[in-house]
Amino acid sequence: MKKPHPHIDRIFKAIADPTRRSIFHALVIAGSAMPINEVAERFEMSRQGVTKHIKILEAAKLIQIHQRGRERFCMASAQPLKSISQWLQFYEQFWDQSLDRLGQHLDGVD
C-alpha cells in the first residue's frame, strides 16, 4: 500500500525524538539562524551527533541550513507543522461527530 503522506512521516520521525524536538524548539525560540556549533554547545553530545539530528530535521523541512563562509547556520521553519495540524483535523472532526452521535443515542435522539 502506498503511503499517502510521506512528508508527514518524515515530520513525525523528526519530532519523535526528544533531542530533535529540543533542537527545533531552541531554533524556534532563537528566532534567527544559529551556527551549528552554537546549537551543538547546548547539548551534551558530540557535534556529529547533533549534526545527525539536524539532518533529520532538515529532511523533514523543519529547519533550513545556509552556508555563510565556512560556517553553517540553522533556521527553524514551523510551516511543515501545518500539514500535521491539517492531518489531525480529520481525526478531530471524526471524534467530534462520533461523540455527538453517541450523545444523541444516549439521549434517545436518533
SVG drawing of the C-alpha trace seen along z (x, -y; Angstrom):
<svg xmlns="http://www.w3.org/2000/svg" viewBox="-35 -36 70 38">
<polyline fill="none" stroke="black" stroke-width="0.4" points="0.0,0.0 1.4,-3.4 1.8,-5.9 -0.4,-8.9 1.6,-11.4 5.4,-10.6 6.2,-14.2 4.1,-13.7 6.0,-10.5 9.3,-12.5 7.9,-15.1 6.7,-12.6 10.0,-10.8 11.8,-14.1 9.7,-15.2 9.5,-11.7 13.0,-12.1 13.2,-14.4 16.6,-15.7 15.4,-16.7 12.3,-18.4 14.7,-20.3 16.9,-21.4 13.9,-22.5 12.5,-24.4 15.8,-26.1 15.9,-27.3 12.3,-28.5 12.9,-30.4 16.1,-31.9 14.0,-33.4 17.1,-33.7 19.7,-31.5 22.2,-29.9 25.5,-28.4 25.6,-24.6 28.4,-24.9 26.2,-27.1 23.4,-24.6 25.7,-21.7 27.0,-23.5 23.6,-23.4 23.6,-19.6 25.7,-17.0 26.7,-15.2 29.2,-15.5 28.8,-17.9 28.5,-14.9 25.6,-13.6 23.8,-17.0 24.5,-17.2 22.8,-13.8 19.7,-15.1 19.8,-18.3 19.9,-16.3 16.7,-14.5 15.1,-17.8 16.3,-19.2 14.9,-16.2 11.5,-16.9 11.9,-20.6 11.6,-21.7 14.9,-23.5 16.9,-25.1 20.6,-25.2 22.5,-28.0 26.3,-28.3 28.0,-31.6 31.7,-31.4 33.0,-28.4 30.1,-28.3 26.7,-26.6 23.6,-28.2 20.3,-26.5 17.0,-28.3 13.7,-26.8 10.7,-26.5 7.5,-25.7 5.5,-25.8 5.6,-21.9 3.8,-21.5 0.7,-23.0 0.4,-19.7 0.3,-17.8 -2.4,-20.1 -4.4,-19.6 -3.9,-15.8 -5.1,-15.9 -8.2,-17.9 -9.7,-15.0 -9.5,-12.9 -10.7,-15.7 -13.8,-16.0 -14.3,-12.2 -14.2,-12.1 -16.4,-15.2 -19.0,-13.7 -18.7,-10.3 -19.2,-11.7 -22.1,-13.8 -23.8,-10.7 -23.1,-8.8 -24.6,-11.7 -27.7,-11.7 -28.0,-8.0 -27.7,-8.1 -30.2,-11.0 -32.6,-8.8 -32.5,-11.2 -31.8,-9.1"/>
</svg>
